[in-house]
Amino acid sequence: MQALLQYVLIPLMTIYLIILLVYEIKIILIWSLHAKIEAKCKKGSIYAIK
C-alpha cells in the first residue's frame, strides 16, 4: 500500500492539481480580459459586450 501511495497516487494527485491550477488561471485571465474590453467600450456602442 505504501508503494502504491508513494509511486502512483501522489504523482497523479500532483498532476491533477497542476491541471486545476492552470484551468483556474485561464478563467481568471479570460475574465480580466473581458472586463478590460467592457471598460473600453462606450455605453450604447454597437460593439458593447453584454
PyMOL Python script that loads the backbone (N, CA, C, O; Angstrom):
from pymol import cmd

cmd.read_pdbstr("""\
ATOM      1  N   MET A   1       0.825  -1.200   0.000  1.00  0.00           N
ATOM      2  CA  MET A   1       0.000   0.000   0.000  1.00  0.00           C
ATOM      3  C   MET A   1       0.870   1.265   0.000  1.00  0.00           C
ATOM      4  O   MET A   1       0.538   2.259  -0.647  1.00  0.00           O
ATOM      5  N   GLN A   2       1.972   1.212   0.727  1.00  0.00           N
ATOM      6  CA  GLN A   2       2.866   2.373   0.790  1.00  0.00           C
ATOM      7  C   GLN A   2       3.447   2.691  -0.593  1.00  0.00           C
ATOM      8  O   GLN A   2       3.564   3.855  -0.974  1.00  0.00           O
ATOM      9  N   ALA A   3       3.810   1.629  -1.345  1.00  0.00           N
ATOM     10  CA  ALA A   3       4.369   1.842  -2.683  1.00  0.00           C
ATOM     11  C   ALA A   3       3.324   2.436  -3.616  1.00  0.00           C
ATOM     12  O   ALA A   3       3.632   3.311  -4.426  1.00  0.00           O
ATOM     13  N   LEU A   4       2.088   1.958  -3.499  1.00  0.00           N
ATOM     14  CA  LEU A   4       1.008   2.500  -4.327  1.00  0.00           C
ATOM     15  C   LEU A   4       0.823   3.986  -4.050  1.00  0.00           C
ATOM     16  O   LEU A   4       0.693   4.788  -4.975  1.00  0.00           O
ATOM     17  N   LEU A   5       0.813   4.340  -2.798  1.00  0.00           N
ATOM     18  CA  LEU A   5       0.641   5.741  -2.420  1.00  0.00           C
ATOM     19  C   LEU A   5       1.823   6.586  -2.886  1.00  0.00           C
ATOM     20  O   LEU A   5       1.645   7.682  -3.419  1.00  0.00           O
ATOM     21  N   GLN A   6       3.019   6.070  -2.681  1.00  0.00           N
ATOM     22  CA  GLN A   6       4.228   6.843  -2.969  1.00  0.00           C
ATOM     23  C   GLN A   6       4.479   6.997  -4.464  1.00  0.00           C
ATOM     24  O   GLN A   6       4.849   8.081  -4.915  1.00  0.00           O
ATOM     25  N   TYR A   7       4.285   5.941  -5.235  1.00  0.00           N
ATOM     26  CA  TYR A   7       4.693   5.961  -6.643  1.00  0.00           C
ATOM     27  C   TYR A   7       3.550   6.188  -7.628  1.00  0.00           C
ATOM     28  O   TYR A   7       3.798   6.455  -8.804  1.00  0.00           O
ATOM     29  N   VAL A   8       2.311   6.086  -7.170  1.00  0.00           N
ATOM     30  CA  VAL A   8       1.187   6.233  -8.096  1.00  0.00           C
ATOM     31  C   VAL A   8       0.268   7.386  -7.686  1.00  0.00           C
ATOM     32  O   VAL A   8       0.057   8.319  -8.461  1.00  0.00           O
ATOM     33  N   LEU A   9      -0.267   7.321  -6.494  1.00  0.00           N
ATOM     34  CA  LEU A   9      -1.298   8.281  -6.109  1.00  0.00           C
ATOM     35  C   LEU A   9      -0.762   9.695  -5.927  1.00  0.00           C
ATOM     36  O   LEU A   9      -1.410  10.653  -6.349  1.00  0.00           O
ATOM     37  N   ILE A  10       0.376   9.843  -5.325  1.00  0.00           N
ATOM     38  CA  ILE A  10       0.927  11.192  -5.112  1.00  0.00           C
ATOM     39  C   ILE A  10       1.293  11.868  -6.441  1.00  0.00           C
ATOM     40  O   ILE A  10       0.946  13.034  -6.629  1.00  0.00           O
ATOM     41  N   PRO A  11       1.978  11.186  -7.371  1.00  0.00           N
ATOM     42  CA  PRO A  11       2.218  11.836  -8.673  1.00  0.00           C
ATOM     43  C   PRO A  11       0.929  12.158  -9.430  1.00  0.00           C
ATOM     44  O   PRO A  11       0.831  13.210 -10.062  1.00  0.00           O
ATOM     45  N   LEU A  12      -0.059  11.264  -9.372  1.00  0.00           N
ATOM     46  CA  LEU A  12      -1.328  11.546 -10.040  1.00  0.00           C
ATOM     47  C   LEU A  12      -2.026  12.750  -9.418  1.00  0.00           C
ATOM     48  O   LEU A  12      -2.575  13.590 -10.131  1.00  0.00           O
ATOM     49  N   MET A  13      -2.007  12.832  -8.107  1.00  0.00           N
ATOM     50  CA  MET A  13      -2.616  13.963  -7.422  1.00  0.00           C
ATOM     51  C   MET A  13      -1.891  15.258  -7.789  1.00  0.00           C
ATOM     52  O   MET A  13      -2.528  16.295  -7.974  1.00  0.00           O
ATOM     53  N   THR A  14      -0.580  15.201  -7.893  1.00  0.00           N
ATOM     54  CA  THR A  14       0.196  16.387  -8.262  1.00  0.00           C
ATOM     55  C   THR A  14      -0.168  16.860  -9.665  1.00  0.00           C
ATOM     56  O   THR A  14      -0.372  18.054  -9.885  1.00  0.00           O
ATOM     57  N   ILE A  15      -0.251  15.937 -10.607  1.00  0.00           N
ATOM     58  CA  ILE A  15      -0.629  16.282 -11.981  1.00  0.00           C
ATOM     59  C   ILE A  15      -2.036  16.874 -12.010  1.00  0.00           C
ATOM     60  O   ILE A  15      -2.284  17.868 -12.692  1.00  0.00           O
ATOM     61  N   TYR A  16      -2.945  16.266 -11.273  1.00  0.00           N
ATOM     62  CA  TYR A  16      -4.323  16.747 -11.210  1.00  0.00           C
ATOM     63  C   TYR A  16      -4.382  18.170 -10.657  1.00  0.00           C
ATOM     64  O   TYR A  16      -5.104  19.012 -11.192  1.00  0.00           O
ATOM     65  N   LEU A  17      -3.636  18.441  -9.601  1.00  0.00           N
ATOM     66  CA  LEU A  17      -3.633  19.780  -9.013  1.00  0.00           C
ATOM     67  C   LEU A  17      -3.020  20.813  -9.956  1.00  0.00           C
ATOM     68  O   LEU A  17      -3.476  21.955 -10.003  1.00  0.00           O
ATOM     69  N   ILE A  18      -1.997  20.423 -10.703  1.00  0.00           N
ATOM     70  CA  ILE A  18      -1.399  21.337 -11.684  1.00  0.00           C
ATOM     71  C   ILE A  18      -2.410  21.676 -12.774  1.00  0.00           C
ATOM     72  O   ILE A  18      -2.526  22.834 -13.176  1.00  0.00           O
ATOM     73  N   ILE A  19      -3.142  20.670 -13.253  1.00  0.00           N
ATOM     74  CA  ILE A  19      -4.160  20.905 -14.279  1.00  0.00           C
ATOM     75  C   ILE A  19      -5.240  21.845 -13.752  1.00  0.00           C
ATOM     76  O   ILE A  19      -5.666  22.758 -14.460  1.00  0.00           O
ATOM     77  N   LEU A  20      -5.683  21.630 -12.519  1.00  0.00           N
ATOM     78  CA  LEU A  20      -6.687  22.520 -11.928  1.00  0.00           C
ATOM     79  C   LEU A  20      -6.171  23.950 -11.804  1.00  0.00           C
ATOM     80  O   LEU A  20      -6.903  24.900 -12.080  1.00  0.00           O
ATOM     81  N   LEU A  21      -4.933  24.103 -11.397  1.00  0.00           N
ATOM     82  CA  LEU A  21      -4.342  25.428 -11.256  1.00  0.00           C
ATOM     83  C   LEU A  21      -4.279  26.149 -12.602  1.00  0.00           C
ATOM     84  O   LEU A  21      -4.610  27.332 -12.689  1.00  0.00           O
ATOM     85  N   VAL A  22      -3.859  25.447 -13.642  1.00  0.00           N
ATOM     86  CA  VAL A  22      -3.788  26.043 -14.980  1.00  0.00           C
ATOM     87  C   VAL A  22      -5.182  26.460 -15.445  1.00  0.00           C
ATOM     88  O   VAL A  22      -5.346  27.533 -16.026  1.00  0.00           O
ATOM     89  N   TYR A  23      -6.178  25.625 -15.195  1.00  0.00           N
ATOM     90  CA  TYR A  23      -7.547  25.939 -15.589  1.00  0.00           C
ATOM     91  C   TYR A  23      -8.063  27.180 -14.857  1.00  0.00           C
ATOM     92  O   TYR A  23      -8.705  28.034 -15.467  1.00  0.00           O
ATOM     93  N   GLU A  24      -7.792  27.284 -13.577  1.00  0.00           N
ATOM     94  CA  GLU A  24      -8.218  28.451 -12.802  1.00  0.00           C
ATOM     95  C   GLU A  24      -7.532  29.724 -13.306  1.00  0.00           C
ATOM     96  O   GLU A  24      -8.170  30.772 -13.401  1.00  0.00           O
ATOM     97  N   ILE A  25      -6.255  29.640 -13.624  1.00  0.00           N
ATOM     98  CA  ILE A  25      -5.532  30.801 -14.162  1.00  0.00           C
ATOM     99  C   ILE A  25      -6.144  31.226 -15.490  1.00  0.00           C
ATOM    100  O   ILE A  25      -6.288  32.419 -15.756  1.00  0.00           O
ATOM    101  N   LYS A  26      -6.503  30.254 -16.325  1.00  0.00           N
ATOM    102  CA  LYS A  26      -7.128  30.550 -17.614  1.00  0.00           C
ATOM    103  C   LYS A  26      -8.444  31.302 -17.413  1.00  0.00           C
ATOM    104  O   LYS A  26      -8.712  32.279 -18.112  1.00  0.00           O
ATOM    105  N   ILE A  27      -9.257  30.856 -16.468  1.00  0.00           N
ATOM    106  CA  ILE A  27     -10.532  31.520 -16.200  1.00  0.00           C
ATOM    107  C   ILE A  27     -10.304  32.954 -15.723  1.00  0.00           C
ATOM    108  O   ILE A  27     -10.994  33.870 -16.169  1.00  0.00           O
ATOM    109  N   ILE A  28      -9.353  33.153 -14.831  1.00  0.00           N
ATOM    110  CA  ILE A  28      -9.058  34.499 -14.324  1.00  0.00           C
ATOM    111  C   ILE A  28      -8.597  35.409 -15.457  1.00  0.00           C
ATOM    112  O   ILE A  28      -9.016  36.565 -15.529  1.00  0.00           O
ATOM    113  N   LEU A  29      -7.746  34.907 -16.338  1.00  0.00           N
ATOM    114  CA  LEU A  29      -7.267  35.724 -17.456  1.00  0.00           C
ATOM    115  C   LEU A  29      -8.398  36.092 -18.406  1.00  0.00           C
ATOM    116  O   LEU A  29      -8.466  37.227 -18.877  1.00  0.00           O
ATOM    117  N   ILE A  30      -9.281  35.150 -18.691  1.00  0.00           N
ATOM    118  CA  ILE A  30     -10.408  35.429 -19.584  1.00  0.00           C
ATOM    119  C   ILE A  30     -11.326  36.480 -18.968  1.00  0.00           C
ATOM    120  O   ILE A  30     -11.770  37.397 -19.659  1.00  0.00           O
ATOM    121  N   TRP A  31     -11.612  36.354 -17.679  1.00  0.00           N
ATOM    122  CA  TRP A  31     -12.480  37.328 -17.018  1.00  0.00           C
ATOM    123  C   TRP A  31     -11.842  38.708 -16.985  1.00  0.00           C
ATOM    124  O   TRP A  31     -12.526  39.709 -17.200  1.00  0.00           O
ATOM    125  N   SER A  32     -10.558  38.776 -16.721  1.00  0.00           N
ATOM    126  CA  SER A  32      -9.906  40.086 -16.666  1.00  0.00           C
ATOM    127  C   SER A  32      -9.848  40.720 -18.055  1.00  0.00           C
ATOM    128  O   SER A  32     -10.003  41.935 -18.186  1.00  0.00           O
ATOM    129  N   LEU A  33      -9.629  39.918 -19.084  1.00  0.00           N
ATOM    130  CA  LEU A  33      -9.627  40.438 -20.452  1.00  0.00           C
ATOM    131  C   LEU A  33     -11.019  40.947 -20.818  1.00  0.00           C
ATOM    132  O   LEU A  33     -11.159  42.005 -21.431  1.00  0.00           O
ATOM    133  N   HIS A  34     -12.034  40.195 -20.444  1.00  0.00           N
ATOM    134  CA  HIS A  34     -13.412  40.606 -20.714  1.00  0.00           C
ATOM    135  C   HIS A  34     -13.729  41.932 -20.022  1.00  0.00           C
ATOM    136  O   HIS A  34     -14.379  42.798 -20.607  1.00  0.00           O
ATOM    137  N   ALA A  35     -13.276  42.091 -18.790  1.00  0.00           N
ATOM    138  CA  ALA A  35     -13.518  43.331 -18.048  1.00  0.00           C
ATOM    139  C   ALA A  35     -12.806  44.509 -18.714  1.00  0.00           C
ATOM    140  O   ALA A  35     -13.354  45.610 -18.763  1.00  0.00           O
ATOM    141  N   LYS A  36     -11.603  44.293 -19.222  1.00  0.00           N
ATOM    142  CA  LYS A  36     -10.870  45.370 -19.899  1.00  0.00           C
ATOM    143  C   LYS A  36     -11.577  45.781 -21.184  1.00  0.00           C
ATOM    144  O   LYS A  36     -11.673  46.970 -21.488  1.00  0.00           O
ATOM    145  N   ILE A  37     -12.069  44.811 -21.934  1.00  0.00           N
ATOM    146  CA  ILE A  37     -12.780  45.114 -23.180  1.00  0.00           C
ATOM    147  C   ILE A  37     -14.061  45.882 -22.871  1.00  0.00           C
ATOM    148  O   ILE A  37     -14.388  46.856 -23.549  1.00  0.00           O
ATOM    149  N   GLU A  38     -14.786  45.438 -21.841  1.00  0.00           N
ATOM    150  CA  GLU A  38     -16.013  46.129 -21.451  1.00  0.00           C
ATOM    151  C   GLU A  38     -15.734  47.568 -21.041  1.00  0.00           C
ATOM    152  O   GLU A  38     -16.508  48.468 -21.366  1.00  0.00           O
ATOM    153  N   ALA A  39     -14.640  47.787 -20.332  1.00  0.00           N
ATOM    154  CA  ALA A  39     -14.305  49.134 -19.873  1.00  0.00           C
ATOM    155  C   ALA A  39     -13.982  50.049 -21.051  1.00  0.00           C
ATOM    156  O   ALA A  39     -14.236  51.252 -20.983  1.00  0.00           O
ATOM    157  N   LYS A  40     -13.427  49.499 -22.124  1.00  0.00           N
ATOM    158  CA  LYS A  40     -13.066  50.319 -23.281  1.00  0.00           C
ATOM    159  C   LYS A  40     -14.279  50.673 -24.134  1.00  0.00           C
ATOM    160  O   LYS A  40     -14.281  51.699 -24.814  1.00  0.00           O
ATOM    161  N   CYS A  41     -15.299  49.839 -24.102  1.00  0.00           N
ATOM    162  CA  CYS A  41     -16.494  50.092 -24.908  1.00  0.00           C
ATOM    163  C   CYS A  41     -17.318  51.198 -24.264  1.00  0.00           C
ATOM    164  O   CYS A  41     -17.501  51.236 -23.048  1.00  0.00           O
ATOM    165  N   LYS A  42     -17.801  52.078 -25.093  1.00  0.00           N
ATOM    166  CA  LYS A  42     -18.655  53.148 -24.574  1.00  0.00           C
ATOM    167  C   LYS A  42     -20.069  52.607 -24.410  1.00  0.00           C
ATOM    168  O   LYS A  42     -20.494  51.704 -25.130  1.00  0.00           O
ATOM    169  N   LYS A  43     -20.778  53.171 -23.460  1.00  0.00           N
ATOM    170  CA  LYS A  43     -22.156  52.753 -23.228  1.00  0.00           C
ATOM    171  C   LYS A  43     -22.990  53.111 -24.452  1.00  0.00           C
ATOM    172  O   LYS A  43     -22.924  54.232 -24.957  1.00  0.00           O
ATOM    173  N   GLY A  44     -23.774  52.149 -24.921  1.00  0.00           N
ATOM    174  CA  GLY A  44     -24.612  52.377 -26.082  1.00  0.00           C
ATOM    175  C   GLY A  44     -23.923  52.047 -27.391  1.00  0.00           C
ATOM    176  O   GLY A  44     -24.543  52.151 -28.449  1.00  0.00           O
ATOM    177  N   SER A  45     -22.685  51.661 -27.351  1.00  0.00           N
ATOM    178  CA  SER A  45     -21.958  51.306 -28.562  1.00  0.00           C
ATOM    179  C   SER A  45     -22.497  49.997 -29.120  1.00  0.00           C
ATOM    180  O   SER A  45     -22.897  49.109 -28.368  1.00  0.00           O
ATOM    181  N   ILE A  46     -22.504  49.887 -30.428  1.00  0.00           N
ATOM    182  CA  ILE A  46     -22.983  48.640 -31.030  1.00  0.00           C
ATOM    183  C   ILE A  46     -21.997  47.501 -30.788  1.00  0.00           C
ATOM    184  O   ILE A  46     -22.335  46.333 -30.981  1.00  0.00           O
ATOM    185  N   TYR A  47     -20.789  47.836 -30.369  1.00  0.00           N
ATOM    186  CA  TYR A  47     -19.780  46.820 -30.106  1.00  0.00           C
ATOM    187  C   TYR A  47     -19.708  46.427 -28.631  1.00  0.00           C
ATOM    188  O   TYR A  47     -18.886  45.596 -28.246  1.00  0.00           O
ATOM    189  N   ALA A  48     -20.558  47.016 -27.821  1.00  0.00           N
ATOM    190  CA  ALA A  48     -20.511  46.731 -26.386  1.00  0.00           C
ATOM    191  C   ALA A  48     -20.823  45.265 -26.125  1.00  0.00           C
ATOM    192  O   ALA A  48     -21.702  44.677 -26.755  1.00  0.00           O
ATOM    193  N   ILE A  49     -20.096  44.700 -25.200  1.00  0.00           N
ATOM    194  CA  ILE A  49     -20.299  43.302 -24.821  1.00  0.00           C
ATOM    195  C   ILE A  49     -21.305  43.265 -23.683  1.00  0.00           C
ATOM    196  O   ILE A  49     -21.162  43.973 -22.686  1.00  0.00           O
ATOM    197  N   LYS A  50     -22.309  42.442 -23.843  1.00  0.00           N
ATOM    198  CA  LYS A  50     -23.342  42.365 -22.806  1.00  0.00           C
ATOM    199  C   LYS A  50     -23.178  41.106 -22.012  1.00  0.00           C
ATOM    200  O   LYS A  50     -23.951  40.853 -21.088  1.00  0.00           O
TER     201      LYS A  50
END
""", "prot")
cmd.dss("prot")
cmd.show_as("cartoon", "prot")
cmd.util.cbc("prot")
cmd.orient("prot")
